[in-house]
Structure formats: structure tokens, C-alpha cells
């Protein structure tokens, strides 16, 4: 249903983002709006790329095993998750101070 998300994005979010970017005197609002917009676009690009990769290299659906079997990759993803949590908390604390 990626096309439906993009339709709602084009009809709802994109015009509001354009309005926000042409406004003056609201730099922090613009910054947070662009962060939200870039987050959405990044996630959508990952969804599109994953569907392209899935079509090119279909995996066996009958096997119920984890996609990442390497403990090294799982450990690196755990560290990245903790790092992003710390960054998010620090950004929230700095916003309130």
C-alpha cells in the first residue's frame, strides 16, 4: 500500500511542507518540519528499495528463520539502537532547557 501513503503525502503533507518552508520568522518550526519530512522520505525510500531487492532476490517463505543470522550484525544493530536512543533523549532534553 505504498501508493496510498504517497497519495496521502502528496495531497496532505507536501502542500503543508511547502507552506512551512516559504514562511519567515519560524526557523525552529521549519527545522522540526524538515526533520519530520526527511524522516518520512527516508523511510519511504527504504521501503521502495527493499521491495526492489525483494523482487530481485526472493527468499524462501517456507523457512521460518531470522533474516540476520550473524550475531555480529545483531550486535551492531543493538549498538546503533542504543546510540539513537541516547541522541533522541539528549535532543528532547535540550529542547526543554
Biopython code that builds the backbone (N, CA, C, O; Angstrom):
import numpy as np
from Bio.PDB.StructureBuilder import StructureBuilder

atoms = [
    (1, "UNK", "N", (0.813, -1.198, 0.000)),
    (1, "UNK", "CA", (0.000, 0.000, 0.000)),
    (1, "UNK", "C", (0.862, 1.271, 0.000)),
    (1, "UNK", "O", (0.446, 2.318, 0.496)),
    (2, "UNK", "N", (2.057, 1.157, -0.561)),
    (2, "UNK", "CA", (2.931, 2.327, -0.611)),
    (2, "UNK", "C", (2.297, 3.439, -1.438)),
    (2, "UNK", "O", (2.450, 4.615, -1.106)),
    (3, "UNK", "N", (1.602, 3.096, -2.488)),
    (3, "UNK", "CA", (0.997, 4.130, -3.338)),
    (3, "UNK", "C", (-0.029, 4.939, -2.556)),
    (3, "UNK", "O", (-0.178, 6.136, -2.801)),
    (4, "UNK", "N", (-0.740, 4.311, -1.619)),
    (4, "UNK", "CA", (-1.729, 5.022, -0.813)),
    (4, "UNK", "C", (-1.054, 6.010, 0.146)),
    (4, "UNK", "O", (-1.528, 7.132, 0.325)),
    (5, "UNK", "N", (0.046, 5.587, 0.752)),
    (5, "UNK", "CA", (0.791, 6.503, 1.622)),
    (5, "UNK", "C", (1.312, 7.695, 0.831)),
    (5, "UNK", "O", (1.263, 8.831, 1.304)),
    (6, "UNK", "N", (1.816, 7.433, -0.386)),
    (6, "UNK", "CA", (2.322, 8.523, -1.210)),
    (6, "UNK", "C", (1.196, 9.451, -1.662)),
    (6, "UNK", "O", (1.392, 10.662, -1.755)),
    (7, "UNK", "N", (0.030, 8.894, -1.941)),
    (7, "UNK", "CA", (-1.108, 9.727, -2.318)),
    (7, "UNK", "C", (-1.486, 10.671, -1.167)),
    (7, "UNK", "O", (-1.680, 11.868, -1.375)),
    (8, "UNK", "N", (-1.585, 10.122, 0.035)),
    (8, "UNK", "CA", (-1.887, 10.960, 1.200)),
    (8, "UNK", "C", (-0.784, 11.981, 1.456)),
    (8, "UNK", "O", (-1.057, 13.104, 1.879)),
    (9, "UNK", "N", (0.461, 11.589, 1.200)),
    (9, "UNK", "CA", (1.578, 12.516, 1.375)),
    (9, "UNK", "C", (1.470, 13.678, 0.400)),
    (9, "UNK", "O", (1.617, 14.836, 0.792)),
    (10, "UNK", "N", (1.212, 13.375, -0.873)),
    (10, "UNK", "CA", (1.139, 14.424, -1.899)),
    (10, "UNK", "C", (-0.064, 15.334, -1.667)),
    (10, "UNK", "O", (0.034, 16.545, -1.864)),
    (11, "UNK", "N", (-1.194, 14.769, -1.252)),
    (11, "UNK", "CA", (-2.393, 15.574, -1.056)),
    (11, "UNK", "C", (-2.414, 16.321, 0.281)),
    (11, "UNK", "O", (-3.015, 17.391, 0.373)),
    (12, "UNK", "N", (-1.782, 15.790, 1.295)),
    (12, "UNK", "CA", (-1.888, 16.390, 2.615)),
    (12, "UNK", "C", (-0.617, 17.019, 3.144)),
    (12, "UNK", "O", (-0.603, 18.196, 3.505)),
    (13, "UNK", "N", (0.444, 16.244, 3.191)),
    (13, "UNK", "CA", (1.669, 16.703, 3.842)),
    (13, "UNK", "C", (2.492, 17.635, 2.968)),
    (13, "UNK", "O", (2.987, 18.654, 3.449)),
    (14, "UNK", "N", (2.642, 17.307, 1.711)),
    (14, "UNK", "CA", (3.502, 18.104, 0.839)),
    (14, "UNK", "C", (3.071, 19.566, 0.716)),
    (14, "UNK", "O", (3.927, 20.445, 0.819)),
    (15, "UNK", "N", (1.784, 19.871, 0.502)),
    (15, "UNK", "CA", (1.402, 21.290, 0.443)),
    (15, "UNK", "C", (1.684, 22.034, 1.753)),
    (15, "UNK", "O", (2.083, 23.198, 1.740)),
    (16, "UNK", "N", (1.472, 21.347, 2.883)),
    (16, "UNK", "CA", (1.750, 21.995, 4.172)),
    (16, "UNK", "C", (3.249, 22.220, 4.359)),
    (16, "UNK", "O", (3.658, 23.236, 4.920)),
    (17, "UNK", "N", (4.067, 21.283, 3.895)),
    (17, "UNK", "CA", (5.518, 21.444, 3.995)),
    (17, "UNK", "C", (5.992, 22.603, 3.125)),
    (17, "UNK", "O", (6.879, 23.360, 3.520)),
    (18, "UNK", "N", (5.409, 22.738, 1.958)),
    (18, "UNK", "CA", (5.782, 23.860, 1.083)),
    (18, "UNK", "C", (5.394, 25.185, 1.738)),
    (18, "UNK", "O", (6.171, 26.140, 1.717)),
    (19, "UNK", "N", (4.199, 25.242, 2.316)),
    (19, "UNK", "CA", (3.777, 26.468, 3.010)),
    (19, "UNK", "C", (4.719, 26.801, 4.157)),
    (19, "UNK", "O", (5.082, 27.958, 4.366)),
    (20, "UNK", "N", (5.110, 25.764, 4.900)),
    (20, "UNK", "CA", (6.003, 25.980, 6.041)),
    (20, "UNK", "C", (7.358, 26.508, 5.589)),
    (20, "UNK", "O", (7.939, 27.366, 6.254)),
    (21, "UNK", "N", (7.866, 26.011, 4.477)),
    (21, "UNK", "CA", (9.187, 26.429, 4.014)),
    (21, "UNK", "C", (9.198, 27.865, 3.489)),
    (21, "UNK", "O", (10.245, 28.512, 3.531)),
    (22, "UNK", "N", (8.076, 28.384, 2.999)),
    (22, "UNK", "CA", (8.075, 29.760, 2.497)),
    (22, "UNK", "C", (7.770, 30.775, 3.595)),
    (22, "UNK", "O", (7.880, 31.981, 3.370)),
    (23, "UNK", "N", (7.389, 30.301, 4.777)),
    (23, "UNK", "CA", (7.128, 31.225, 5.880)),
    (23, "UNK", "C", (8.444, 31.804, 6.402)),
    (23, "UNK", "O", (9.494, 31.168, 6.309)),
    (24, "UNK", "N", (8.373, 33.006, 6.945)),
    (24, "UNK", "CA", (9.572, 33.611, 7.525)),
    (24, "UNK", "C", (9.339, 33.846, 9.018)),
    (24, "UNK", "O", (8.209, 34.032, 9.470)),
    (25, "UNK", "N", (10.431, 33.833, 9.758)),
    (25, "UNK", "CA", (10.341, 34.107, 11.187)),
    (25, "UNK", "C", (10.056, 32.890, 12.054)),
    (25, "UNK", "O", (9.807, 33.037, 13.251)),
    (26, "UNK", "N", (10.086, 31.716, 11.490)),
    (26, "UNK", "CA", (9.822, 30.500, 12.275)),
    (26, "UNK", "C", (10.927, 29.466, 12.000)),
    (26, "UNK", "O", (10.642, 28.390, 11.475)),
    (27, "UNK", "N", (12.176, 29.780, 12.346)),
    (27, "UNK", "CA", (13.274, 28.868, 11.982)),
    (27, "UNK", "C", (13.190, 27.511, 12.682)),
    (27, "UNK", "O", (13.474, 26.486, 12.062)),
    (28, "UNK", "N", (12.804, 27.485, 13.970)),
    (28, "UNK", "CA", (12.732, 26.208, 14.674)),
    (28, "UNK", "C", (11.584, 25.362, 14.150)),
    (28, "UNK", "O", (11.711, 24.140, 14.059)),
    (29, "UNK", "N", (10.481, 25.982, 13.809)),
    (29, "UNK", "CA", (9.363, 25.237, 13.244)),
    (29, "UNK", "C", (9.757, 24.649, 11.900)),
    (29, "UNK", "O", (9.407, 23.509, 11.593)),
    (30, "UNK", "N", (10.485, 25.419, 11.096)),
    (30, "UNK", "CA", (10.972, 24.908, 9.823)),
    (30, "UNK", "C", (11.918, 23.728, 10.036)),
    (30, "UNK", "O", (11.844, 22.724, 9.328)),
    (31, "UNK", "N", (12.801, 23.860, 11.016)),
    (31, "UNK", "CA", (13.771, 22.789, 11.278)),
    (31, "UNK", "C", (13.063, 21.500, 11.672)),
    (31, "UNK", "O", (13.376, 20.437, 11.136)),
    (32, "UNK", "N", (12.116, 21.578, 12.599)),
    (32, "UNK", "CA", (11.397, 20.378, 13.028)),
    (32, "UNK", "C", (10.529, 19.819, 11.904)),
    (32, "UNK", "O", (10.404, 18.603, 11.757)),
    (33, "UNK", "N", (9.933, 20.703, 11.117)),
    (33, "UNK", "CA", (9.137, 20.242, 9.984)),
    (33, "UNK", "C", (9.977, 19.509, 8.956)),
    (33, "UNK", "O", (9.564, 18.476, 8.430)),
    (34, "UNK", "N", (11.170, 20.050, 8.666)),
    (34, "UNK", "CA", (12.057, 19.386, 7.718)),
    (34, "UNK", "C", (12.580, 18.062, 8.266)),
    (34, "UNK", "O", (12.776, 17.112, 7.508)),
    (35, "UNK", "N", (12.808, 17.993, 9.585)),
    (35, "UNK", "CA", (13.240, 16.722, 10.167)),
    (35, "UNK", "C", (12.158, 15.660, 10.007)),
    (35, "UNK", "O", (12.449, 14.512, 9.672)),
    (36, "UNK", "N", (10.922, 16.046, 10.247)),
    (36, "UNK", "CA", (9.812, 15.102, 10.087)),
    (36, "UNK", "C", (9.662, 14.690, 8.627)),
    (36, "UNK", "O", (9.465, 13.512, 8.326)),
    (37, "UNK", "N", (9.755, 15.651, 7.734)),
    (37, "UNK", "CA", (9.630, 15.373, 6.307)),
    (37, "UNK", "C", (10.759, 14.468, 5.819)),
    (37, "UNK", "O", (10.516, 13.512, 5.082)),
    (38, "UNK", "N", (11.992, 14.769, 6.228)),
    (38, "UNK", "CA", (13.119, 13.938, 5.793)),
    (38, "UNK", "C", (13.032, 12.544, 6.381)),
    (38, "UNK", "O", (13.424, 11.577, 5.728)),
    (39, "UNK", "N", (12.526, 12.418, 7.604)),
    (39, "UNK", "CA", (12.338, 11.097, 8.202)),
    (39, "UNK", "C", (11.357, 10.273, 7.378)),
    (39, "UNK", "O", (11.614, 9.105, 7.087)),
    (40, "UNK", "N", (10.234, 10.878, 7.001)),
    (40, "UNK", "CA", (9.244, 10.179, 6.187)),
    (40, "UNK", "C", (9.848, 9.761, 4.855)),
    (40, "UNK", "O", (9.674, 8.622, 4.424)),
    (41, "UNK", "N", (10.557, 10.675, 4.201)),
    (41, "UNK", "CA", (11.133, 10.367, 2.898)),
    (41, "UNK", "C", (12.188, 9.269, 2.993)),
    (41, "UNK", "O", (12.278, 8.423, 2.103)),
    (42, "UNK", "N", (12.981, 9.271, 4.053)),
    (42, "UNK", "CA", (13.984, 8.231, 4.244)),
    (42, "UNK", "C", (13.326, 6.860, 4.416)),
    (42, "UNK", "O", (13.752, 5.881, 3.804)),
    (43, "UNK", "N", (12.298, 6.798, 5.244)),
    (43, "UNK", "CA", (11.597, 5.525, 5.449)),
    (43, "UNK", "C", (10.962, 5.046, 4.154)),
    (43, "UNK", "O", (11.018, 3.856, 3.843)),
    (44, "UNK", "N", (10.364, 5.945, 3.399)),
    (44, "UNK", "CA", (9.740, 5.544, 2.143)),
    (44, "UNK", "C", (10.775, 5.067, 1.126)),
    (44, "UNK", "O", (10.514, 4.128, 0.375)),
    (45, "UNK", "N", (11.945, 5.704, 1.094)),
    (45, "UNK", "CA", (12.998, 5.231, 0.198)),
    (45, "UNK", "C", (13.446, 3.829, 0.596)),
    (45, "UNK", "O", (13.685, 2.988, -0.270)),
    (46, "UNK", "N", (13.561, 3.572, 1.889)),
    (46, "UNK", "CA", (13.939, 2.236, 2.344)),
    (46, "UNK", "C", (12.885, 1.201, 1.973)),
    (46, "UNK", "O", (13.224, 0.077, 1.604)),
    (47, "UNK", "N", (11.609, 1.572, 2.067)),
    (47, "UNK", "CA", (10.532, 0.652, 1.681)),
    (47, "UNK", "C", (10.618, 0.340, 0.193)),
    (47, "UNK", "O", (10.489, -0.817, -0.207)),
    (48, "UNK", "N", (10.833, 1.355, -0.622)),
    (48, "UNK", "CA", (10.918, 1.151, -2.072)),
    (48, "UNK", "C", (12.133, 0.293, -2.410)),
    (48, "UNK", "O", (12.030, -0.641, -3.205)),
    (49, "UNK", "N", (13.289, 0.606, -1.810)),
    (49, "UNK", "CA", (14.495, -0.175, -2.093)),
    (49, "UNK", "C", (14.344, -1.617, -1.626)),
    (49, "UNK", "O", (14.806, -2.533, -2.307)),
    (50, "UNK", "N", (13.712, -1.837, -0.489)),
    (50, "UNK", "CA", (13.547, -3.209, -0.002)),
    (50, "UNK", "C", (12.616, -4.002, -0.910)),
    (50, "UNK", "O", (12.825, -5.197, -1.120)),
    (51, "UNK", "N", (11.588, -3.347, -1.451)),
    (51, "UNK", "CA", (10.712, -4.076, -2.371)),
    (51, "UNK", "C", (11.429, -4.402, -3.674)),
    (51, "UNK", "O", (11.194, -5.458, -4.260)),
    (52, "UNK", "N", (12.296, -3.512, -4.132)),
    (52, "UNK", "CA", (13.081, -3.785, -5.343)),
    (52, "UNK", "C", (14.029, -4.954, -5.099)),
    (52, "UNK", "O", (14.152, -5.843, -5.942)),
    (53, "UNK", "N", (14.694, -4.956, -3.955)),
    (53, "UNK", "CA", (15.615, -6.044, -3.627)),
    (53, "UNK", "C", (14.859, -7.354, -3.449)),
    (53, "UNK", "O", (15.332, -8.409, -3.872)),
    (54, "UNK", "N", (13.687, -7.291, -2.823)),
    (54, "UNK", "CA", (12.882, -8.500, -2.614)),
    (54, "UNK", "C", (12.439, -9.107, -3.947)),
    (54, "UNK", "O", (12.397, -10.329, -4.087)),
    (55, "UNK", "N", (12.111, -8.267, -4.916)),
    (55, "UNK", "CA", (11.739, -8.786, -6.236)),
    (55, "UNK", "C", (12.929, -9.407, -6.955)),
    (55, "UNK", "O", (12.795, -10.421, -7.641)),
    (56, "UNK", "N", (14.102, -8.785, -6.789)),
    (56, "UNK", "CA", (15.296, -9.289, -7.465)),
    (56, "UNK", "C", (15.806, -10.577, -6.823)),
    (56, "UNK", "O", (16.300, -11.465, -7.519)),
    (57, "UNK", "N", (15.687, -10.682, -5.505)),
    (57, "UNK", "CA", (16.185, -11.848, -4.775)),
    (57, "UNK", "C", (15.107, -12.368, -3.827)),
    (57, "UNK", "O", (15.177, -12.122, -2.623)),
    (58, "UNK", "N", (14.119, -13.077, -4.349)),
    (58, "UNK", "CA", (13.071, -13.578, -3.445)),
    (58, "UNK", "C", (13.648, -14.621, -2.498)),
    (58, "UNK", "O", (14.485, -15.437, -2.885)),
    (59, "UNK", "N", (13.195, -14.582, -1.271)),
    (59, "UNK", "CA", (13.684, -15.557, -0.302)),
    (59, "UNK", "C", (12.641, -16.638, -0.098)),
    (59, "UNK", "O", (11.473, -16.475, -0.452)),
    (60, "UNK", "N", (13.073, -17.722, 0.468)),
    (60, "UNK", "CA", (12.200, -18.862, 0.700)),
    (60, "UNK", "C", (11.233, -18.524, 1.828)),
    (60, "UNK", "O", (11.652, -18.347, 2.971)),
    (61, "UNK", "N", (9.948, -18.434, 1.515)),
    (61, "UNK", "CA", (8.937, -18.082, 2.514)),
    (61, "UNK", "C", (8.603, -19.250, 3.440)),
    (61, "UNK", "O", (8.024, -19.046, 4.508)),
    (62, "UNK", "N", (8.962, -20.469, 3.041)),
    (62, "UNK", "CA", (8.611, -21.612, 3.882)),
    (62, "UNK", "C", (9.520, -21.732, 5.095)),
    (62, "UNK", "O", (9.138, -22.332, 6.100)),
    (63, "UNK", "N", (10.694, -21.177, 5.013)),
    (63, "UNK", "CA", (11.636, -21.275, 6.135)),
    (63, "UNK", "C", (11.356, -20.146, 7.126)),
    (63, "UNK", "O", (11.356, -18.971, 6.760)),
    (64, "UNK", "N", (11.121, -20.512, 8.364)),
    (64, "UNK", "CA", (10.876, -19.520, 9.415)),
    (64, "UNK", "C", (12.144, -19.309, 10.221)),
    (64, "UNK", "O", (12.216, -19.684, 11.391)),
    (65, "UNK", "N", (13.109, -18.726, 9.612)),
    (65, "UNK", "CA", (14.349, -18.439, 10.319)),
    (65, "UNK", "C", (14.605, -16.941, 10.261)),
    (65, "UNK", "O", (14.100, -16.259, 9.369)),
    (66, "UNK", "N", (15.373, -16.433, 11.188)),
    (66, "UNK", "CA", (15.632, -14.989, 11.180)),
    (66, "UNK", "C", (16.389, -14.574, 9.925)),
    (66, "UNK", "O", (17.190, -15.330, 9.375)),
    (67, "UNK", "N", (16.116, -13.374, 9.500)),
    (67, "UNK", "CA", (16.755, -12.867, 8.289)),
    (67, "UNK", "C", (18.246, -12.638, 8.517)),
    (67, "UNK", "O", (19.063, -12.934, 7.645)),
    (68, "UNK", "N", (18.603, -12.108, 9.699)),
    (68, "UNK", "CA", (20.007, -11.891, 10.039)),
    (68, "UNK", "C", (20.437, -12.982, 10.998)),
    (68, "UNK", "O", (20.031, -12.994, 12.160)),
    (69, "UNK", "N", (21.252, -13.891, 10.515)),
    (69, "UNK", "CA", (21.710, -14.974, 11.362)),
    (69, "UNK", "C", (23.040, -14.643, 12.020)),
    (69, "UNK", "O", (23.452, -15.341, 12.947)),
    (70, "UNK", "N", (23.703, -13.628, 11.578)),
    (70, "UNK", "CA", (25.002, -13.272, 12.111)),
    (70, "UNK", "C", (24.852, -12.535, 13.439)),
    (70, "UNK", "O", (24.129, -11.543, 13.527)),
    (71, "UNK", "N", (25.531, -13.018, 14.459)),
    (71, "UNK", "CA", (25.482, -12.341, 15.756)),
    (71, "UNK", "C", (26.204, -11.003, 15.690)),
    (71, "UNK", "O", (25.885, -10.085, 16.447)),
    (72, "UNK", "N", (27.170, -10.889, 14.792)),
    (72, "UNK", "CA", (27.876, -9.619, 14.631)),
    (72, "UNK", "C", (26.922, -8.525, 14.166)),
    (72, "UNK", "O", (26.945, -7.419, 14.705)),
    (73, "UNK", "N", (26.093, -8.814, 13.184)),
    (73, "UNK", "CA", (25.143, -7.829, 12.673)),
    (73, "UNK", "C", (24.120, -7.464, 13.749)),
    (73, "UNK", "O", (23.782, -6.293, 13.917)),
    (74, "UNK", "N", (23.636, -8.460, 14.467)),
    (74, "UNK", "CA", (22.671, -8.206, 15.532)),
    (74, "UNK", "C", (23.287, -7.331, 16.617)),
    (74, "UNK", "O", (22.630, -6.427, 17.134)),
    (75, "UNK", "N", (24.533, -7.590, 16.962)),
    (75, "UNK", "CA", (25.220, -6.783, 17.977)),
    (75, "UNK", "C", (25.413, -5.340, 17.497)),
    (75, "UNK", "O", (25.207, -4.402, 18.267)),
    (76, "UNK", "N", (25.803, -5.156, 16.241)),
    (76, "UNK", "CA", (25.988, -3.804, 15.687)),
    (76, "UNK", "C", (24.656, -3.062, 15.669)),
    (76, "UNK", "O", (24.607, -1.877, 16.000)),
    (77, "UNK", "N", (23.576, -3.741, 15.288)),
    (77, "UNK", "CA", (22.266, -3.098, 15.288)),
    (77, "UNK", "C", (21.831, -2.721, 16.699)),
    (77, "UNK", "O", (21.169, -1.701, 16.891)),
    (78, "UNK", "N", (22.194, -3.528, 17.680)),
    (78, "UNK", "CA", (21.894, -3.198, 19.073)),
    (78, "UNK", "C", (22.626, -1.936, 19.517)),
    (78, "UNK", "O", (22.046, -1.075, 20.178)),
    (79, "UNK", "N", (23.908, -1.828, 19.148)),
    (79, "UNK", "CA", (24.671, -0.621, 19.482)),
    (79, "UNK", "C", (24.090, 0.607, 18.789)),
    (79, "UNK", "O", (23.989, 1.675, 19.392)),
    (80, "UNK", "N", (23.712, 0.453, 17.535)),
    (80, "UNK", "CA", (23.128, 1.578, 16.801)),
    (80, "UNK", "C", (21.810, 2.001, 17.437)),
    (80, "UNK", "O", (21.518, 3.194, 17.523)),
    (81, "UNK", "N", (21.018, 1.041, 17.878)),
    (81, "UNK", "CA", (19.753, 1.343, 18.539)),
    (81, "UNK", "C", (19.988, 2.124, 19.831)),
    (81, "UNK", "O", (19.312, 3.121, 20.084)),
    (82, "UNK", "N", (20.934, 1.681, 20.641)),
    (82, "UNK", "CA", (21.234, 2.395, 21.890)),
    (82, "UNK", "C", (21.741, 3.809, 21.618)),
    (82, "UNK", "O", (21.366, 4.754, 22.311)),
    (83, "UNK", "N", (22.600, 3.948, 20.601)),
    (83, "UNK", "CA", (23.128, 5.259, 20.256)),
    (83, "UNK", "C", (22.010, 6.210, 19.837)),
    (83, "UNK", "O", (21.979, 7.365, 20.260)),
    (84, "UNK", "N", (21.093, 5.718, 19.006)),
    (84, "UNK", "CA", (19.991, 6.565, 18.557)),
    (84, "UNK", "C", (19.045, 6.919, 19.708)),
    (84, "UNK", "O", (18.479, 8.013, 19.724)),
    (85, "UNK", "N", (18.870, 6.021, 20.657)),
    (85, "UNK", "CA", (18.042, 6.326, 21.826)),
    (85, "UNK", "C", (18.677, 7.442, 22.636)),
    (85, "UNK", "O", (17.987, 8.364, 23.071)),
    (86, "UNK", "N", (19.993, 7.368, 22.844)),
    (86, "UNK", "CA", (20.688, 8.416, 23.604)),
    (86, "UNK", "C", (20.580, 9.753, 22.880)),
    (86, "UNK", "O", (20.326, 10.776, 23.516)),
    (87, "UNK", "N", (20.766, 9.763, 21.576)),
    (87, "UNK", "CA", (20.649, 11.005, 20.803)),
    (87, "UNK", "C", (19.245, 11.578, 20.917)),
    (87, "UNK", "O", (19.082, 12.785, 21.097)),
    (88, "UNK", "N", (18.225, 10.726, 20.815)),
    (88, "UNK", "CA", (16.841, 11.204, 20.907)),
    (88, "UNK", "C", (16.562, 11.805, 22.281)),
    (88, "UNK", "O", (15.913, 12.846, 22.382)),
    (89, "UNK", "N", (17.046, 11.160, 23.335)),
    (89, "UNK", "CA", (16.826, 11.684, 24.690)),
    (89, "UNK", "C", (17.546, 13.011, 24.865)),
    (89, "UNK", "O", (16.986, 13.948, 25.434)),
    (90, "UNK", "N", (18.783, 13.103, 24.382)),
    (90, "UNK", "CA", (19.529, 14.358, 24.502)),
    (90, "UNK", "C", (18.854, 15.490, 23.726)),
    (90, "UNK", "O", (18.825, 16.627, 24.195)),
    (91, "UNK", "N", (18.317, 15.193, 22.557)),
    (91, "UNK", "CA", (17.605, 16.224, 21.800)),
    (91, "UNK", "C", (16.351, 16.679, 22.538)),
    (91, "UNK", "O", (16.043, 17.871, 22.551)),
    (92, "UNK", "N", (15.638, 15.766, 23.140)),
    (92, "UNK", "CA", (14.438, 16.138, 23.901)),
    (92, "UNK", "C", (14.807, 16.972, 25.111)),
    (92, "UNK", "O", (14.132, 17.957, 25.408)),
    (93, "UNK", "N", (15.863, 16.600, 25.813)),
    (93, "UNK", "CA", (16.273, 17.370, 26.987)),
    (93, "UNK", "C", (16.729, 18.764, 26.573)),
    (93, "UNK", "O", (16.415, 19.745, 27.247)),
    (94, "UNK", "N", (17.469, 18.857, 25.465)),
    (94, "UNK", "CA", (17.936, 20.173, 25.031)),
    (94, "UNK", "C", (16.775, 21.049, 24.567)),
    (94, "UNK", "O", (16.848, 22.273, 24.670)),
    (95, "UNK", "N", (15.726, 20.451, 24.067)),
    (95, "UNK", "CA", (14.564, 21.224, 23.624)),
    (95, "UNK", "C", (13.819, 21.822, 24.812)),
    (95, "UNK", "O", (13.227, 22.895, 24.701)),
    (96, "UNK", "N", (13.848, 21.132, 25.942)),
    (96, "UNK", "CA", (13.130, 21.627, 27.119)),
    (96, "UNK", "C", (13.968, 22.583, 27.960)),
    (96, "UNK", "O", (13.420, 23.280, 28.815)),
    (97, "UNK", "N", (15.270, 22.636, 27.743)),
    (97, "UNK", "CA", (16.143, 23.535, 28.540)),
    (97, "UNK", "C", (16.271, 24.898, 27.921)),
    (97, "UNK", "O", (16.963, 25.760, 28.464)),
]
sb = StructureBuilder()
sb.init_structure("model")
sb.init_model(0)
sb.init_chain("A")
sb.init_seg("    ")
for serial, (resi, resn, name, xyz) in enumerate(atoms, 1):
    if name == "N":
        sb.init_residue(resn, " ", resi, " ")
    sb.init_atom(name, np.array(xyz, "f"), 0.0, 1.0, " ", f" {name:<3s}", serial, name[0])
structure = sb.get_structure()
